[in-house]
């Protein structure tokens, strides 16, 4: 394996930093967040990709660039829209009065999936009514 500089790497190109990965999982399992702070081009993104690509059982790693986020609402919106778009647009369907334009922003590639989510919600409403 050679050390590669340039773009973030994944898979076989990743230089495994076993101690750092172990420390990251210790923090995650203790309920903490992770902040990787280091100079440019030392592999921070590659480490995050490794954690995402190799999650422990019961964990889902979300990699989200938050550089332009300046409040909690925007942070939550980013997580929901980036990770859970079909659920987000299903929610916006039910909240069209409050957010009339948001549901219309949904792309055609999500239409079928969002409709499936809405059908599941309607079925749950019947089951628990």
Order of alpha helices (4+ residues) and beta strands (2+ residues): alpha-alpha-alpha-alpha-alpha
